[in-house]
């Protein structure tokens, strides 16, 4: 069984379909999606519908991203959060206006059942953003930290690679898991268009919401598959590039 980690999609269904076509899918593949399925390109409701259908053929674990939670709040409470609308939410709002109430209820159920994090049998953590508690994400005082935090990734990027894990200054968070797979903060911000690794943290968000591609990485071999830069698949749109 391959464990395949899918980075932030942000409504770029064409990119997801393209990168899946570029892989030789196996019937026993397990997919772990690290969240942010929506808010960016126009196919937001379509992306969620695709994921629900895809999970009927493949084992899938869906992690909750901050944009997924914002969409859920909107669908459940009709909360027009101005900050959300200005950061991709407007595209989701327009996409969901096409759905019936019955279809929206199915999507609400999907969003309700997203996981805040997942730890596999090899002690690898999959979480959208990160965690701050030194005892792990299950001990966070504010549970939504796991899909908003950026300090885990920033610390990993800034960490001196020569520091031993036995050094008292080594971040304890990194010692809790064999590896940590995240999304949330595009690797393009540090000039990388492929999943990036610092310490034992792998960031799979390669900027699909902006100018980057959508990436899938094999958690064991670290082989990477990518779509074209997502904006080239939506030439008629601005996405979150404006």
WOQUI-V295095 format. One line per field, one symbol per residue. ss: DSSP state (H for helix, E for strand, L for the rest). Layout:
ss = ???
This chain:
ss = LLEEEELLLLLLHHHHHHHHHLLLLLLLLEEEELLLLLLLLLLHHHHHHHHHHHLLLLEEEEELLHHHHHHHHHHHHLLLLHHHHHHHHHHHHHHHLLLLHHHHHHHHHHHHLLELEEELLLLEEEELLLLLLLLLHHHLLLHHHHHLLLHHHHHHHHLLLLLLLLLLLLLHHHHLLLEEEELLLLHHHHLLLLLEEELLEEELLLLLLLLLLLEEEELLLLLEEELLLHHHHLLLLLLLLL
